[in-house]
Amino acid sequence: MGAQALTNGKIGNTMSFPEYEELDGLGLAALVRAKEITPGEIIEEAIRRAEALNPELNFLSFDAFDEGRRMAADAALPDGPFRGVPWLVKELATAWKGQPATNACPYMKDLVATYDSRSVTLAKAAGFTLLGKSNTPELGSALSCETKLFGIARNPWDVSRTPGGSSGGAAAAVAARVLPIAEASDGAGSIRVPASHSGLVGLKPARGRVSGAPAAVDFYYGGAVFLCLSRSVRDTAAYLDVVNGSLPGEPYYAPKPATPFLDEVGTPPGKLKIAMVA
């Protein structure tokens, strides 16, 4: 069963607007800027899809539907590049004030974040609206996505298989077209493995490229990095532009590029070499 088939089979005949699952995040935001659709209509479509598909795929650790609706209805929602686009935060290391911060660990099951991570502050400024927190293995310690606290996340292409890990919930939700982009993080493959399992764009940025402040500035000597899973290269590039940059005093630093990452999308790369190790 393909992700498209699963989506259409469950909710395809009652979509609020059929363009939703074909557009990436920048495409949805463009409709908002053109006043062809509102952030409220987008979040309702995402919620409807989440409610229809999560019982089978189990990509959510927690929903934040009420918070997402509140943000979408706020006239002060920032006019950033992803204005009105739903967002899932991975339930590992990233803190969204007022939302659970369990790290999928039963010992932390009652923990609630009291602050925003730097990446969350930047995501809010970019105009995202919160859909919820995505399923992940306990403390991100597996390349599948199954935990005693939240259960098993399943791959929408074949629900007998894993979407990979540790960003498995994010991968399942994006592949099933519940939303076009979601937060992910990678120390030893936790973005790249779900991307390969689920047919998505998955980039692990260089050390120091994205700040983990205030609480996650030095995971694995900078080897664990936060970014996203998406369905388009341009969404990944635009989100990297949003979160790119370290803060003073952090142990690792990657200089900002001369031009935005988004401007590089589609630029001819010149002559390339491909290495293969047997």
N, C-alpha and C positions, 0 to 999 in steps of 0.2 A: 504494500500500500504506500503510495507516494504521499508526501506532505500536502501537495496540492489536492490530491484525491481525498485525503482525510479532511482537509479544510472544507472543500466543496460538499463532501458528503454530510458534514455536520451542520454547516451554516451557510453554504454558498447560495442557496435559493432565497435567503432572507436578508442579504447584506444591505445595510443602510445606504452605502454607495459602493458600486462594484470596483472603483479604482483603488480602493483601500489596499488590497493585497498585492496589487501590481506596483504601487509606488514605494520608493524608499523614503527614509526620513526627510531628506531634503525636498523630495517631491510633495510630501504631505505639508511641510512647512510652507512651501510655495503656494499651495491652495489656501492656506490660512492668510498669508500676506495678500493674496488676490481677493480675499473675502468671499471665496467660493465655498468655504466651509469654516466652521468654528472649532476651536480647541475642544469645546464641550462635545460636539458631535464626534470628533475623533476619539476622545477618551471613552465615550459610550460604546463605540464600535469595538475598541480594544477590550473593554470590560465584557461585552457580549461574547466575543471570541474566547476570552479567558474562561468565562463560565461554561462555555460549550465544550472546550477542549481540555481544560485542566483535569477533569475527573479521569480521563484516560491517560494523559501524558504526564501529569503531576510535575509541572515545571515551576509551580509556585510554592515557596515556603510560607509566605504570608502575602495576603492581598492588601492593597492600600487604596481601594476603590474610592472611598469617601475623600481621602486626601487628594487623589487625582482629580476628582470632580471639583473639589474646592479650588485647586490650583487652576484648572481649566476655566472656571467661571470668573476668576479674578481679573479685573481689567488691567491690573498692574503686572500680569504675566509678562516677563521680559521678552522683548522683541529680538531674540537671538536667532541663530541659524536653524535651530530645531524648535521654534515656537509651536507649541501645541502637540508635539510628538510624544507619545507615551514612552515611559522609561522603566525598565526593571533594574534594580540594584542587586548585585550578587550578595547573598547572605554569608559573606566572608570578608572580614577586615574593613569593608567600606561602611561608614556610619552615616545614617540619615537621621537627624535629630527627631526623637519621638517614635522612631520605628524600631522593631526588634533588632538585636545585635547578637544573635545566638552563636554565630559561626557554625551552625548545624551541630552543636555540641550539647548533649543533654545537661551537662553541668551548668551551662550558660542559658538554659531555656527561658529564664525569666528576665534576662538582661535586655534593657532598652537603651538605645544610644542617647547620650546627653549633649551631643555636638554633631556638627556636619564635618565629614572629611573634606579635604580641599577639593577633591574631584566632584563631590556632591555640590559644593558651593558653585563651582564652575558649571556643572550640569544645570543647576537651577537658573543661572544667569543666561544659559543658552536657550532657555524656554521650554525644557522638557517638563512633562507632567508625570507624576509618579503613579505607576500601575501596581507595583508591589515589589517584593524581594524574591529572587529566583533560587531554586533548589540547588544545593551543592553538597558534596560529601563532607562528612565531619572534618572540620579544620582544613578542608581542601586537600585531603591526603590520599586521593584516589583518582584514577583516570576514567572511572565510571562515575555515575551519580546515584548513589544509594546510601541511605542513612537511617539509623534507628529512629531519629527524631522526625524526619519528613517523608520517609519512604523512597521508592524508586522512581526516578524520572525516566521516561521512555521516549524513544526516537520516533518522530512522526512519520518518517519514511517506512519504518517497520517497527511496530510497537513491541516486538519480541526482542529488540536490540536496544543498546544504550545510545544516548546522544553524545557520549563521551563525558569527560570531566577534566578539571573540576567544575568548569562553567557549563554543566550539563543542562540545568534548568533554563538558562539564557538561550542555549543553542536550540533546545526543543521549542521554546516559545517563538523564536525568530524564524526557525525553519517551518513552523506551522502557520506562519503569517499572522500571529496574534499581534505582533508589532514588528517594525522593520529593523530595530537596533536595540541592543541591551548591553548593560555593563558586563564585562568579563575581566578575569585576571589570570596571569600566567607566571608560574615559577618553573615548572618542568614539563610544560605542554598543555596547561589548563585552558588556554585559548585555542591553540593550534590543533589539539586533538579533537575537541568538539566541532571545530570548523571542518575538519576532514571527515568526521563521522556524519555531519549534517548538511553538507553542501553549502557552507557559508564562507564569508570573508573573515579570516582570523589573522591578525597581525600582533606579534609581540614586539613592543617598542624597545628601543635601546635603554639600558640602565640610566636612570636619571632623567629620562625624557618626561615622565609623568610623576608628579609629586604624590606620595602616599601620606602626607601630613594630615593630622598631627600624630597619628598613632602607628603608622605603618611605613616609616621612612627608610627602613633598612631590613626588610625581609630577605633572608638568604643572601646577605651582602649585596643587596640591590638586584638580585636575580629575579625577584617576584615583581611584576610590573602590572599596572592596571590599564585597561583600555576597553574594548568592546568586541561583540560579535555582530555582524551586520549582513545584509544581503547585497550590498553594493560597495565597490571600492571607494566611491566618492563619499558615502556616509562615513566610512572608517577614516578617511582622510580629513573630513570636516570635523569629526569628533576629536581626532588627534590635535587639530588646530585649537579646539575648545580647551582641552586639558593640558596641552603641551606647556612645559615650563616647571622648573624646580624653584624652591624657595631659598632665601638666604640661610646659610647654616646647614643645609642638608648635605649628607656625605657624598652624593653623586650629582653630577651636573652634565647635561647635554645641551649645547648651545642651540638656540632657536634658529631655524633655517632662514635664509635670506628671503625666500618666498613662501607663502602658506602651502601646506601639504596639499590642500584642495586644488591649488593652481597647477600642481604637478600632474594631476590625474589627466591622462590622455596625452601628455607630452611624450614625444618619441624618446625612448631611452637610449638610442644609439646602439652600437654593437655590443652585444652581451656574450658572456661565456657561461655555460652551464657545466657544473662539475657533478660527476656521478661516482659514488663509492660503491663498489661491489662487495 
